[in-house]
Amino acid sequence: MKKITIITGHYGSGKTNFSVNLAVKAAAEGKSAAIVDLDLVNPYFRTADFKQLFEEKGIKMIAPDFANSNLDVPSIQFDVEQLAVSEDCLIIDVGGDDAGAVALGRYAEALSAFSSDIDMLYVVNQRRTLTASVEDTVQLMYEIETAARMKHTAIINNTNLGCETTADIINASADFAAGISEKTGVPLAFTTCPEGIEDSIKADNVFPVKIYVKPIWEL
């Protein structure tokens, strides 16, 4: 895990849950961690909802102004250079699609000073509408890169159906993830799965995750 990790992807791909898991993992390893909630588009699944968890783990959180209120104002301010210098791990959770990546593009120049220490991870979920095919998922990846003014360094296969996710669903997505990697030349870094079923996943570099982000109807 590099010093700065940027998480992008389609709406509902599981970006935020993956981001939270990365931050918690870093803290468990004794690293100082900060997570920036750069999702100014979707008010329902924000890292800001995990303030108590982050406080317990010693994770610093930077969230949009008015997060966790009845206002949804697209405003966030943070000093990316200071955070990159002061924290062992800086995780940036970007809003969905190219619309969400526009906010990241605002910090592209500042982040360029840390280019050798950045991973920009594209989270894919074959079971989401509009990213069920390799071609559509690749097109969205390029649209995100254009908006962010940055290039992805790796792909995360996070194919899931929420609480209905099974090992078979994840294993069936292997060709999909491999196809994205082959078409773009971007390596597949991890295949995620809910904790407890990792022994049934037929993939290299399996990354078990806790399910922190749940739809409101599952809370």
C-alpha positions in Angstrom: 0.0 0.0 0.0 1.5 3.3 -1.1 1.4 6.5 0.9 -1.6 7.9 -1.1 -4.4 5.6 -2.3 -7.1 7.1 -4.5 -10.3 5.0 -4.9 -12.6 5.5 -7.9 -15.4 3.5 -9.6 -19.0 3.4 -10.6 -21.8 4.3 -8.3 -22.5 1.4 -6.0 -19.3 -0.5 -6.9 -18.3 -0.6 -3.3 -15.6 2.1 -3.3 -16.4 3.5 0.1 -16.5 0.1 1.8 -13.1 -0.8 0.3 -11.8 2.6 1.4 -12.9 2.1 5.0 -11.3 -1.4 5.0 -8.0 0.0 3.8 -8.0 2.7 6.5 -8.9 0.3 9.2 -6.2 -2.1 8.0 -3.6 0.6 8.0 -4.5 1.6 11.5 -4.3 -2.0 12.7 -0.8 -2.1 11.3 0.1 0.8 13.5 0.2 3.4 10.7 -1.3 6.9 11.0 -4.1 7.1 8.5 -6.4 9.8 7.1 -9.4 9.3 4.8 -10.8 12.0 2.6 -14.4 11.7 1.7 -14.4 13.3 -1.7 -17.8 12.1 -2.7 -19.8 15.3 -3.3 -22.3 13.5 -5.5 -24.0 10.8 -3.4 -25.2 11.8 0.1 -26.2 8.3 1.1 -23.0 6.2 1.4 -20.3 8.5 2.7 -17.3 7.8 4.8 -18.5 10.6 7.0 -21.1 8.1 8.3 -18.3 6.2 10.0 -17.0 9.0 12.3 -17.3 7.0 15.5 -15.4 4.0 13.9 -12.6 6.3 12.7 -12.3 7.9 16.1 -12.0 4.5 17.8 -9.3 3.5 15.4 -7.5 6.8 15.5 -8.2 7.5 11.8 -8.4 11.1 10.7 -11.4 12.0 8.6 -11.9 14.9 6.2 -15.5 15.1 5.0 -17.5 17.5 2.9 -18.9 20.6 4.6 -22.4 19.9 5.9 -21.9 16.1 5.8 -24.3 14.3 8.2 -26.7 17.1 8.1 -29.9 17.7 6.1 -27.9 19.8 3.6 -26.1 18.4 0.6 -23.7 21.2 -0.4 -20.9 20.2 -2.7 -18.0 21.8 -0.7 -14.8 20.4 0.7 -11.5 21.9 1.6 -8.3 20.1 2.6 -4.6 20.5 2.3 -3.5 17.4 0.3 0.2 18.2 0.6 0.1 18.6 4.3 -1.8 15.4 4.7 0.5 13.5 2.4 3.5 14.6 4.5 2.0 14.2 7.9 0.2 10.8 7.5 1.6 7.3 6.8 -1.4 6.6 4.6 -3.8 9.0 2.9 -6.9 7.4 1.4 -9.1 9.5 -1.0 -12.6 8.1 -1.6 -13.8 9.7 -4.8 -17.4 10.1 -5.9 -18.9 7.8 -8.5 -18.2 7.9 -12.2 -16.6 10.9 -14.0 -19.0 13.3 -12.3 -17.5 12.4 -8.9 -13.9 12.5 -10.3 -14.2 16.1 -11.3 -13.6 17.0 -7.6 -10.4 14.9 -7.7 -9.2 16.7 -10.8 -9.1 19.9 -8.7 -6.2 18.4 -6.7 -4.4 16.7 -9.6 -1.6 19.3 -9.7 -0.9 19.2 -6.0 -1.0 15.4 -6.1 1.5 15.3 -9.0 4.3 16.1 -6.5 3.7 12.7 -5.0 3.2 10.7 -8.2 5.7 8.0 -7.3 3.8 7.4 -4.0 0.3 7.2 -5.4 -1.9 4.3 -6.3 -5.2 5.1 -8.1 -7.4 2.1 -7.8 -10.4 1.5 -10.1 -13.0 -0.5 -8.2 -15.2 -2.7 -10.5 -18.4 -4.6 -9.8 -19.8 -6.7 -12.6 -23.2 -6.9 -10.8 -23.8 -3.2 -11.2 -26.0 -1.7 -13.9 -23.9 0.0 -16.6 -20.7 -1.9 -15.7 -21.7 -5.4 -16.5 -19.6 -5.6 -19.6 -15.8 -5.2 -20.0 -16.4 -2.6 -22.7 -18.7 -0.4 -20.7 -16.5 -0.7 -17.6 -13.3 0.3 -19.6 -15.1 3.3 -21.1 -16.1 4.5 -17.7 -12.5 4.0 -16.5 -11.2 6.3 -19.2 -14.0 8.9 -18.5 -12.9 9.0 -14.9 -9.3 9.4 -15.8 -10.2 12.3 -18.1 -12.2 14.1 -15.4 -9.6 13.4 -12.7 -6.6 14.3 -14.9 -4.9 11.2 -13.5 -4.3 7.6 -14.6 -5.3 4.4 -12.8 -2.5 2.2 -11.5 -4.5 -0.9 -10.6 -7.9 -2.6 -10.7 -9.9 -4.0 -7.8 -12.4 -6.7 -8.5 -15.1 -5.9 -6.0 -18.0 -7.8 -7.7 -20.7 -8.3 -5.1 -24.5 -8.4 -4.5 -24.4 -6.9 -1.0 -25.6 -9.3 1.6 -26.4 -11.9 -1.1 -22.8 -12.2 -2.2 -21.5 -15.7 -2.6 -18.2 -17.2 -3.6 -19.8 -18.4 -6.9 -20.7 -14.8 -7.8 -17.2 -13.6 -7.2 -15.5 -16.6 -8.9 -17.8 -16.0 -12.0 -16.5 -12.5 -12.3 -12.8 -13.6 -12.8 -12.9 -13.4 -16.6 -14.6 -10.0 -16.4 -11.9 -8.5 -14.2 -9.2 -10.2 -16.3 -10.7 -8.7 -19.5 -10.6 -5.2 -18.1 -7.0 -5.6 -17.2 -6.1 -7.1 -20.6 -7.9 -4.3 -22.5 -6.4 -1.4 -20.5 -3.0 -2.8 -19.6 -3.7 -2.0 -15.9 -3.0 -4.8 -13.5 -5.6 -6.5 -11.3 -4.4 -5.9 -7.7 -7.0 -7.6 -5.6 -10.2 -9.6 -5.7 -12.3 -8.7 -2.6 -14.7 -10.9 -0.8 -16.7 -10.8 2.5 -14.8 -12.1 5.4 -15.3 -15.8 6.0 -15.5 -17.0 2.4 -11.9 -16.2 1.3 -10.9 -19.9 1.2 -13.6 -20.5 -1.5 -12.4 -17.7 -3.8 -10.4 -18.9 -6.9 -8.2 -15.9 -7.4 -4.8 -14.6 -6.6 -4.4 -11.8 -4.0 -7.8 -12.2 -2.3 -8.6 -9.3 0.0 -11.3 -10.1 2.6 -13.4 -7.2 3.7 -15.7 -6.4 6.5 -19.1 -5.0 5.3 -19.2 -1.5 6.9 -21.4 0.2 4.2 -24.9 -1.1 4.1 -28.1 0.2 2.4 -30.4 2.0 4.8 -32.9 -0.9 4.6 -30.3 -3.2 6.0 -29.3 -1.1 9.0 
